[in-house]
């Protein structure tokens, strides 16, 4: 069974631009979560989606948005990029939402904002 | 805000030695999970321990949970160079529909 895939793997953008990251969960997994990882703040929760509905949202500004499609694939968008948005963005999938289930992580998208 | 806090932040040991990492958290939890992350890659799930369990084993891994002290430990026995990675604990609060919260991790270096 293929793992979680994220595209692109690396991205360089300039301040003010916007970016869209994509995540394809493991086949059969309907829950997708997004995290931002930086050396200073560690892993911080962005959003969680299940059946195309956002179930949870972390403490991030409105520039960060996401969505999930009917095939469970998910995208996140960051508008008006800032230098501080440089980070590793990780997507994780699980069968269903719920903390009793392990999450399967993708390799991440490394975003650099210059 | 971080729920779990790992200790130590960094640990360096020789191959064959045991490595112990600790995680403390603030609020009551349903479950606690441990994950491993190789440099700049995605996280890999290691083990999940429920709040009514005290100890769990998986291969060379041993996890303990003390809910009265709000702490957990991860022991890796007979460490190998391939165990070099960052290790994170992740907790879910017992109150409400909250997401999994990760600590900042322990960076383990196993020297061959």
Interface residues (C-beta under 8 A of the other chain):
Chain A: X4 X33 X35 X42 X43 X45 X48 X55 X56 X58 X88 X90 X92 X99 X100 X102 X103 X104 X105 X106 X107 X108 X110
Chain B: X2 X30 X31 X33 X35 X40 X41 X42 X43 X44 X45 X48 X50 X88 X92 X97 X98 X99 X100 X101 X102 X103 X104 X105
